Amino acid sequence: MTATEYEAKAADSGAGATAQFLQKAGAKANTPPERVSELAWEVIHAVHDTIRKHKVTYPEYDALKAWLIQVGADGEWPLFLDVWLEHVVEEVANEHHKGNKGTIEGPYYVPDAPEFGARGTLPMREGEEGTPLTFSGQVRDLGGAPLAGAKVELWQADAAGYYSQFAPDIPEWNLRGSFTADDEGRFSIDTIRPAPYMIPTDGSCGKLIAAAGWHPWRPAHLHLKVSAPGHDLLTAQLYFPGDEHNGDDVAQAVKPELMLAPQPALEGPGEVVVYDFVLDPATEGR
């Protein structure tokens, strides 16, 4: 780890996440005014109910206003929403799925990562720290047929808990890659085991965590997007057993179905893990 990695700031991370989000296609939902009104008023009324129930004072109200202004100034809306709200949106959006469970995307996804075949190694720095990890599996449909040519995108934090493009002095595509499954839907990716990490705490989200007496930790995880023509996109995070924050993830994104089972490599140092994906057929209108 370089010294400048310690200088990764919440504002820099927030600015990067905001820029990536604004580039996303389909960020506008084209929601009818009637539904906007319904949802907005329910949220506003829920806040009204909270104020009345807890007798919120003017100093507390002013503190909230100041905090909301600072969240915007810090560019931390993507972080705040993805940490505390996205897991429920994901739960509702994918409740119809019969295949693999998914979970949140989070704020650190970047499209168009370098492409590899069915087997390859994520881009890494020379001497990249961390336990070597080979991650392999198969992509199938609900009937068990392999999905040849399925796309498997993987991105992750490094052994210090930082993401490329969101922290200084890390090469652009470090630990990010896109893989294409073979004719049997299989893939194999060489990488390193990621580290648990704290979400940025020097900005507005960190102030909320400190004021509430919460912790800012996320357990170690691999991020994935798995897709194939005619099937719903699956977004997931896969976790490692034994992590002390599997049970109290600040983002509330851990599910039992997403737990990996690493085994020692048969040859050489490191670990191997196998995890298969079953994709649902494409859902019209989603």
N, C-alpha and C positions, 0 to 999 in steps of 0.2 A: 504494500500500500504506500502511495506517495503522500508526502506531507500535505499537498494541496487538497487531497481528498477530505481532509478534516475541515476544509474551508467551504464545503458544500453547504449552502445556506437555504433556508426555507424559501426566501424570495426568489432565488435562482431556480429552485426546483418548481416553485409555483408558476413562475413565468414560462418555464419549459412545458409544464403540463397544460397551461392555458393555451399556449401556441399550438400544441398538438391537437387539443380538443377543437379549436377553431378551424383546423384544417380538415376535420372529419366530415366525410360526406354524410348527408342525412341528419345533420345536427338539428335541423328544423323538423318538428314533428307534424306540421300542417294540421294541428289539432283544431277542431271546430270551436267557435267562440263559446258555445253552450257548455262544452266539457271544460274549457279553460276556466269559465266562471264557476262551475261546480267544484273543480279541484281547488282553485284559488280560495274560494270562500270557506271551504272545509278546513284548509290549512289555517286561514286567518281566524276562523271561529275557534279552532283548537288552541291557538295562542291566546285568544280572549279567555277561554275557559281556564287555561293555566294561570293567567294573570289574576283572575278572580279567586281561583282555588288557593293560590299561595300568597295572595295579598302583595303582589309585586310593588315595590316602592319606586319613587321617582329616581333616586340614586341608582337603583338596580336597572331601571329602564334606560337611564342615560349611559350606564356602563355597557348595556347591550348595544345601544346605538354606536358607541365608540368602537366596540369590538367589531361590529358588522362593517363599519367604514374601513377598519384596519384590515379585515379579511380581504376586501377588494383591493386595497392598496398593496397588500402583500402578494396578490395573485393566487390566494390559497383557496378560492372556491372549488376548483377541481379536487384538491386534497380533502377539504371538509366534506363535500358531497360523497366522494368515493369511499371515504373511511366510515362515515356514520349513516349514510342512507342507501348506498348502492346495493348492499346485500339484500335489502328487502325488495328493491326494484327487480333484481335478478331472480329472486325467489318467485315473485308473481309472474314475471315474463316467461319463465321456463317451467312452471308448475305442470304443464301438459306433457313434458318430456318423459318418455319411457326408457330412453337410453341412459348414457352417463349423466351424472349430476354435474352441474357447472357451478361457478361462483363468480365473483366480481372480476372485472377487468383491471380496475385500479387506474391510477393516473399516469403510469409510466410506459404504456404501450406506444410503439412507434411502428407504423406500417413500412412495407417495402424493405425489410431486412434482407441481407444477402441470401441468395438461394443456393441450396445444395440438393443433392439427389436423395435417395432413400437412406444413405448412410454418410455421416460426416461429422465434423467437429465444429462447435461454435467458435467464432473468432475470439481469440484471447491474446493478451499481452504475453511477451516472452517471460517465462517464469511465473505465470499467473498463479497466485496463491489459492489454496483450497484443495480438498480431497477430490481426486479424480472420480468422476461419476459417468457411467454409461447408462443412458436412459433409452429403453427400446419398448416396442409394442406393436400392436396391430389395430387398424381402423376397420370397423365392420358396420353393416347396417343392422336394423332390428332383427332381420331374419338370419343373421350370422354370416352373410356373404361378405367377403373382403371388398373394401372400397379402394380399388387401384387408383393411384394418382391423387389420393387425398392429400391435402395440404396441412402440415403440422408446423405452426409457428411457435417458437420458444424464446422467451426472454427472461432474464433473472438478474438479481443482485449479485455482486461479487462477494468474495470472502470477507470483505469489510462492511457489506450491507449497502453498497452504492450501485446505482444504475448508470450505464453509459447514457450520454446525452442529458443527464440530469445532475451530474456532478463534474467538477473540473478535472482535467488531466486524465480522462479515460477515453480511449479511442472510440470513435463514433459508434461503431457497431459491436463493441465488446460485449460478448455473451448474449448476442441476439442473432437468430437465424431462422430461415424458413426451409422446410424439408418436404420432399415429395415422396409419398409412400410408393413402394414397388407394386408389382402385379398382384401380390398377395396382401396388399394393404399394410405391409410391414415397414418399419423405420427403425433406425438406431442412431443415437446422438451422443457424442462424447462431449462432456462439459465438466464442470466442477460443482461440488455441493455448495449451494448458496448459504449465506449466513442469516440468522435472525437480524432484524434491524429496528431501530426506532424511526417512526415517521418524523419529519423535521419538527423540531421543538422551539426554534428561535423565532418563529413567527406567530401569527394569530391562533393557529390551531394548537400550538404548544402552550400558549397562554391559557386557552380553555382547559387543556389537560391539567395544567398546574393548578388552576383555580378550582377545578372540580376534584382534585386529588386522584385522578386517574393515572394509568401508565400509558406510554406511547409505543409499546412494542408490538411488532408483527413477528410470528414464527417464520422460520425459514421455509421458502416455497419456490417452486417453479411455476412460471406463468405459461399458459398455452392457449392457442386458438387452433381448433381442428375443424376443417371444412372439406366438403366434397360436393360436386354438382348434384342438385336435387335433394339436398339435405340441409337441415338447420345448422348454422354455425354453433359450435360449442366453445365457450370461453371458460377456462378453468384455472385453478391454482392447485398444485399438488404439494402435500406437506410431508414432513418427516417425523416418524414416531420419536417420542422422548423429548421433544422441544417443550420447554417449560411454559410457553405461551400458546400452545395448541388449544388450551382450554379457556384462555381469556384474551384472545386476539383482539387488538383495539379495533380492527375492521370487522369483527364478527363474521369472518368469511370461511372459517374452517368447518368442514363436514366430514363425518366418519368415512364416507365413500371416497373421499379425496386423499386418504392417507396412503402413502407409499410403504413398501416393505423392502428396503435396501438389503443386499446381501454382499459379503466380501467378494471381490473379484477372484476368479479362479486362478488368474495369472497376473502377477504384478500388483502394485498398490491400488487402493481405491475400492469403489463399490459398484455394483450393478443393480439395476432395478427395472422391472418389467411392469408396464401398465397399459392396458388396452382401452380403446375408445369405441363406443357404440353410438352412432349418430341417428337421430330421428329424421324421418322424411320431412322435407321442407313444408312449413306451415304457411298457408296462403295469408297474406296481409301482415306478416311479421317480418 
